[in-house]
């Protein structure tokens, strides 16, 4: 394998280093978190689909966010659970590349969507009378389509990986496939395109989206501070709390993981394992919980949709 001049037939996925004896116990909270992700996001989709009062831009974006979170869990759960439930670490290279592409696809799409949701909050707070005129269903559909197209930015980088010479083994750092993780196994000096293109794709997506989110909230804060009533200021800020929480729990592990790999930062294995698992569990599990708790319309829709269970 060390002298290989082509992509390995299989890759070896790592779990939690040094914890192999308790994989069975570790799999229990992992299965629970995947279950909460599927169930929570599925319920959010159900109430938005069934309740015509939620056919608004903010909830259309939220339903797309739920679809993305379910997709991410579906992409990562097979390889993760096969390691912790069955101690099966091998994954075919073709399957690995496919998983890698779709993980980056949904990640970049979610990043674009969070920027769009920040713009939604900006329009709702700064231009409330023009909200429905600006964010029509057609505009929302175009934004979602552009987000999906933008998510394919990683396709050239992923497509070039099979043509690189590999001479650093086939052991990956995580329990799922990431571009920067596979890229590090290629021979030195042969993956310049992947390093440069991958960095440009990250900077051109996540960084730009973060800047747009920051600009939106600067304009929101400036507009809210012009409101004289403290009560009204609180109500306006309160409509942004759910989105701000979603932004923090999404970007923090994603940026940390990208920095660790791209700049070869030698961090503690425990810290890397924590960041890795936060990336695949925390946003997908917490997003539906946060929006269900913080959004009055979602709570009321849950009650209307599932009131027959109480009766």
Secondary structure as the mmCIF struct_conf table of DSSP 4:
data_model
#
loop_
_struct_conf.conf_type_id
_struct_conf.id
_struct_conf.beg_label_comp_id
_struct_conf.beg_label_asym_id
_struct_conf.beg_label_seq_id
_struct_conf.end_label_comp_id
_struct_conf.end_label_asym_id
_struct_conf.end_label_seq_id
TURN_TY1_P TURN_TY1_P1 UNK A 2 UNK A 3
BEND BEND1 UNK A 5 UNK A 6
BEND BEND2 UNK A 9 UNK A 9
STRN STRN1 UNK A 10 UNK A 12
BEND BEND3 UNK A 16 UNK A 16
TURN_TY1_P TURN_TY1_P2 UNK A 17 UNK A 18
HELX_RH_3T_P HELX_RH_3T_P1 UNK A 20 UNK A 22
HELX_RH_AL_P HELX_RH_AL_P1 UNK A 23 UNK A 50
HELX_RH_3T_P HELX_RH_3T_P2 UNK A 52 UNK A 54
BEND BEND4 UNK A 56 UNK A 56
HELX_RH_AL_P HELX_RH_AL_P2 UNK A 57 UNK A 86
STRN STRN2 UNK A 90 UNK A 92
HELX_RH_AL_P HELX_RH_AL_P3 UNK A 93 UNK A 126
HELX_RH_3T_P HELX_RH_3T_P3 UNK A 128 UNK A 130
HELX_RH_AL_P HELX_RH_AL_P4 UNK A 131 UNK A 134
BEND BEND5 UNK A 135 UNK A 135
HELX_RH_AL_P HELX_RH_AL_P5 UNK A 137 UNK A 150
HELX_RH_3T_P HELX_RH_3T_P4 UNK A 151 UNK A 154
HELX_RH_AL_P HELX_RH_AL_P6 UNK A 155 UNK A 160
HELX_RH_3T_P HELX_RH_3T_P5 UNK A 161 UNK A 163
BEND BEND6 UNK A 164 UNK A 164
STRN STRN3 UNK A 166 UNK A 166
BEND BEND7 UNK A 168 UNK A 168
BEND BEND8 UNK A 170 UNK A 170
STRN STRN4 UNK A 171 UNK A 171
BEND BEND9 UNK A 173 UNK A 176
HELX_RH_AL_P HELX_RH_AL_P7 UNK A 179 UNK A 183
TURN_TY1_P TURN_TY1_P3 UNK A 184 UNK A 185
STRN STRN5 UNK A 186 UNK A 186
HELX_LH_PP_P HELX_LH_PP_P1 UNK A 187 UNK A 187
TURN_TY1_P TURN_TY1_P4 UNK A 188 UNK A 189
BEND BEND10 UNK A 190 UNK A 190
HELX_RH_AL_P HELX_RH_AL_P8 UNK A 192 UNK A 202
HELX_RH_PI_P HELX_RH_PI_P1 UNK A 203 UNK A 207
HELX_RH_AL_P HELX_RH_AL_P9 UNK A 208 UNK A 225
TURN_TY1_P TURN_TY1_P5 UNK A 226 UNK A 226
HELX_RH_AL_P HELX_RH_AL_P10 UNK A 230 UNK A 238
TURN_TY1_P TURN_TY1_P6 UNK A 239 UNK A 240
HELX_RH_AL_P HELX_RH_AL_P11 UNK A 241 UNK A 262
TURN_TY1_P TURN_TY1_P7 UNK A 263 UNK A 264
HELX_RH_AL_P HELX_RH_AL_P12 UNK A 269 UNK A 294
HELX_RH_AL_P HELX_RH_AL_P13 UNK A 296 UNK A 310
#
